[in-house]
Amino acid sequence: MESKTSELIFGLSEKNDGIMKLVGEHAAEALINRRNFFATKNIELGRIVDAGLIHGKTVALVDEVQAGQRLEATDGLITDTPNLFLTITVADCLPIYFFDPIKKVIGLAHAGWRGVLLNIAAVMVDKLVGNFQSQPQDLLVTIGPHLRSCHFIVQPDVADQFFQYQKFIKTTSAGQAIDLAGIVAQQLESSGVLVGNITVSLACTYDEQEKYFSFRRDKPAEVEAAVAYTGLLS
């Protein structure tokens, strides 16, 4: 998955690009994979800010000071600095890309089911509005490939936490199927993002076995993850 214009690039690596998670037993391999992957896009690793994820709702504003750094305990990144690239890793969770074409600001958020419950999408919108005077109706948001409801089947202990989102829960013989992207889209709309400005990928990481890593499908001992990225181009 990749989209590129004269102003913006964003996308998601694929399985054949290799493991991209920079911590754990695959860290050295992931660093090489990242260098090779981003070289094809003329992006140097020293121009990347990476989020060290905790499945929370902490969002960091970054600029030249953080170039080349990994920010621990962070699930969202925002910048208005051209040629500074934001990255997160995903292996079923939702990568959410934000772009304000008026104020020239971008954001990237990682949303697992806990992040969805914590409404990290609304936190991102609030940060864009509060720090860059973005107007929610100007924001363009894309939800990338993720574990869709067909495979996000949970038991009551998790499903019960989504009590306020009943229309996004379907009962199946295996448990409760939850449409996380649908919930995020509703959260974005509640924050003022126009429904026509929200794009949701139909790709399911579980189903597209040759293309995407999926923790739920493969159940690896060590998480194998793709890298989601975005950057403003000067």
C-alpha positions as CSV (number, residue, x, y, z in Angstrom):
1,M,0.0,0.0,0.0
2,E,1.4,3.4,-0.9
3,S,0.0,6.8,-1.9
4,K,2.2,9.7,-3.1
5,T,1.5,13.2,-4.3
6,S,3.6,16.3,-4.7
7,E,2.8,17.1,-1.0
8,L,2.6,13.8,0.8
9,I,3.7,10.2,0.9
10,F,2.1,7.5,3.1
11,G,1.9,3.8,3.0
12,L,2.5,0.4,4.6
13,S,5.2,-2.1,4.0
14,E,4.4,-5.7,3.0
15,K,5.4,-9.1,4.1
16,N,8.1,-9.5,1.4
17,D,9.7,-6.2,2.6
18,G,10.6,-8.1,5.8
19,I,10.0,-7.7,9.5
20,M,10.2,-4.0,10.6
21,K,9.9,-4.1,14.4
22,L,13.0,-2.6,16.0
23,V,12.8,-4.3,19.3
24,G,13.1,-8.0,20.2
25,E,15.0,-10.8,18.6
26,H,14.5,-9.5,15.1
27,A,15.8,-6.0,15.8
28,A,19.0,-6.2,13.8
29,E,17.2,-7.8,10.9
30,A,14.5,-5.1,11.1
31,L,17.1,-2.3,10.9
32,I,18.5,-3.7,7.7
33,N,15.0,-4.3,6.3
34,R,14.1,-0.7,7.1
35,R,17.2,0.7,5.5
36,N,16.6,-1.2,2.3
37,F,12.8,-0.5,2.2
38,F,13.1,3.2,2.8
39,A,16.1,3.5,0.4
40,T,13.6,2.6,-2.4
41,K,11.7,5.7,-1.4
42,N,14.8,7.9,-1.1
43,I,14.2,8.2,2.7
44,E,17.2,8.1,5.0
45,L,16.7,6.5,8.5
46,G,18.0,9.6,10.0
47,R,14.9,11.4,8.7
48,I,12.5,9.1,10.5
49,V,10.8,9.4,13.9
50,D,9.5,6.0,15.2
51,A,6.9,5.5,17.8
52,G,7.6,2.9,20.5
53,L,4.1,1.6,21.1
54,I,2.2,0.9,24.3
55,H,-1.3,0.5,23.0
56,G,-2.3,3.8,24.7
57,K,-3.3,7.2,23.5
58,T,-0.1,9.3,24.0
59,V,0.5,11.6,21.1
60,A,3.8,13.4,20.5
61,L,4.5,16.5,18.4
62,V,7.8,16.1,16.7
63,D,10.2,18.2,14.6
64,E,13.9,18.3,13.6
65,V,14.9,17.7,17.2
66,Q,13.5,14.2,17.1
67,A,14.8,13.2,13.6
68,G,16.3,9.8,13.7
69,Q,14.9,9.0,17.1
70,R,12.5,6.3,18.5
71,L,10.0,7.8,21.0
72,E,9.1,5.3,23.7
73,A,5.6,5.0,25.2
74,T,4.1,6.8,22.2
75,D,1.2,5.6,19.9
76,G,0.7,8.8,17.8
77,L,3.0,11.2,16.1
78,I,2.3,14.6,14.5
79,T,4.5,17.0,12.6
80,D,4.5,20.0,10.2
81,T,8.2,19.5,9.3
82,P,8.8,18.7,5.7
83,N,10.9,15.7,4.8
84,L,10.5,14.3,8.3
85,F,8.9,10.8,8.2
86,L,6.7,9.3,10.9
87,T,6.5,5.5,11.4
88,I,4.7,3.0,13.6
89,T,4.6,-0.8,13.4
90,V,1.5,-2.9,12.9
91,A,0.6,-6.6,12.8
92,D,-3.2,-6.4,12.8
93,C,-3.7,-3.1,14.5
94,L,-5.0,-0.1,12.6
95,P,-2.6,2.5,11.1
96,I,-4.4,5.8,11.0
97,Y,-3.0,8.5,8.7
98,F,-3.9,12.2,9.1
99,F,-3.3,15.0,6.7
100,D,-4.3,18.7,6.9
101,P,-3.8,20.0,3.4
102,I,-4.5,23.6,4.5
103,K,-2.1,23.8,7.5
104,K,0.3,21.3,6.0
105,V,0.4,19.0,9.0
106,I,0.5,15.2,9.1
107,G,-0.1,12.6,11.8
108,L,0.1,8.8,12.2
109,A,-1.5,6.8,14.9
110,H,-1.4,3.2,16.0
111,A,-4.7,1.8,17.2
112,G,-5.2,-1.7,18.6
113,W,-8.4,-2.5,20.3
114,R,-7.2,-0.8,23.5
115,G,-6.3,2.3,21.6
116,V,-9.7,2.4,20.0
117,L,-11.3,2.2,23.4
118,L,-9.1,5.1,24.5
119,N,-10.2,7.0,21.4
120,I,-6.7,7.8,20.2
121,A,-8.3,9.1,16.9
122,A,-10.0,11.9,18.8
123,V,-6.8,12.7,20.7
124,M,-5.1,13.1,17.3
125,V,-7.8,15.5,16.1
126,D,-7.6,17.5,19.3
127,K,-3.8,17.8,19.0
128,L,-4.1,19.0,15.4
129,V,-6.7,21.5,16.3
130,G,-5.0,22.7,19.5
131,N,-1.5,23.0,18.3
132,F,-1.8,23.8,14.6
133,Q,-5.2,25.4,14.4
134,S,-6.5,22.7,12.0
135,Q,-10.2,22.6,11.3
136,P,-11.6,19.1,11.7
137,Q,-13.6,19.4,8.5
138,D,-10.3,20.0,6.6
139,L,-8.7,16.8,7.8
140,L,-8.2,13.8,5.4
141,V,-7.9,10.5,7.3
142,T,-7.1,7.1,6.0
143,I,-7.4,3.8,8.0
144,G,-4.9,1.3,6.5
145,P,-5.1,-2.5,6.2
146,H,-6.0,-4.1,9.5
147,L,-7.7,-7.0,11.2
148,R,-11.2,-6.6,10.0
149,S,-14.3,-7.7,12.0
150,C,-14.4,-11.1,10.2
151,H,-11.4,-12.1,12.2
152,F,-11.5,-9.8,15.3
153,I,-13.6,-12.2,17.3
154,V,-13.4,-11.7,21.1
155,Q,-15.0,-13.1,24.2
156,P,-17.3,-11.2,26.6
157,D,-14.5,-9.9,28.8
158,V,-13.3,-7.8,25.8
159,A,-16.6,-7.3,24.0
160,D,-18.3,-5.9,27.1
161,Q,-15.8,-3.0,27.1
162,F,-17.3,-1.9,23.8
163,F,-20.8,-1.5,25.3
164,Q,-21.2,2.0,23.8
165,Y,-20.5,0.7,20.3
166,Q,-23.2,-2.0,20.0
167,K,-23.9,-1.3,16.3
168,F,-20.4,-2.4,15.5
169,I,-20.6,-5.7,17.3
170,K,-22.0,-8.8,15.7
171,T,-22.6,-12.1,17.5
172,T,-21.2,-15.2,15.9
173,S,-20.8,-18.8,16.9
174,A,-17.2,-18.1,17.8
175,G,-17.8,-15.0,19.8
176,Q,-18.3,-11.3,19.3
177,A,-17.0,-9.8,16.0
178,I,-16.1,-6.1,16.4
179,D,-15.6,-3.7,13.6
180,L,-12.8,-1.5,15.0
181,A,-12.5,0.6,11.8
182,G,-16.2,1.4,12.0
183,I,-15.8,2.5,15.5
184,V,-12.8,4.7,14.6
185,A,-14.7,6.2,11.7
186,Q,-17.5,7.1,14.1
187,Q,-15.1,8.6,16.6
188,L,-13.6,10.7,13.9
189,E,-17.0,11.9,12.8
190,S,-17.8,12.8,16.4
191,S,-14.6,14.9,16.4
192,G,-15.8,16.9,13.3
193,V,-14.1,15.0,10.5
194,L,-16.3,14.8,7.5
195,V,-17.5,11.3,6.6
196,G,-16.4,11.9,3.0
197,N,-12.9,12.7,4.2
198,I,-12.5,9.3,5.9
199,T,-11.1,6.4,3.8
200,V,-11.1,2.8,5.2
201,S,-9.0,0.1,3.6
202,L,-11.0,-3.1,2.8
203,A,-7.8,-5.2,3.1
204,C,-7.8,-7.6,6.0
205,T,-4.3,-8.5,7.3
206,Y,-5.5,-12.0,8.4
207,D,-6.9,-12.9,5.0
208,E,-4.1,-11.5,2.8
209,Q,-1.6,-14.0,4.0
210,E,0.9,-13.5,1.3
211,K,0.9,-9.7,1.7
212,Y,0.6,-8.8,5.4
213,F,1.8,-9.9,8.7
214,S,-0.9,-11.0,11.1
215,F,-0.3,-11.8,14.8
216,R,-3.7,-13.3,15.2
217,R,-3.3,-15.6,12.2
218,D,0.3,-16.7,12.6
219,K,0.7,-16.5,16.4
220,P,4.5,-16.1,16.3
221,A,6.6,-16.3,19.4
222,E,8.0,-12.8,18.5
223,V,5.8,-10.2,16.9
224,E,6.4,-9.9,13.1
225,A,5.3,-6.4,12.0
226,A,5.1,-4.1,9.0
227,V,6.0,-0.4,9.1
228,A,3.4,2.3,8.4
229,Y,4.9,5.6,7.3
230,T,4.0,9.1,6.3
231,G,5.8,12.3,5.4
232,L,5.3,15.8,4.0
233,L,7.4,16.4,0.9
234,S,9.0,19.7,0.2
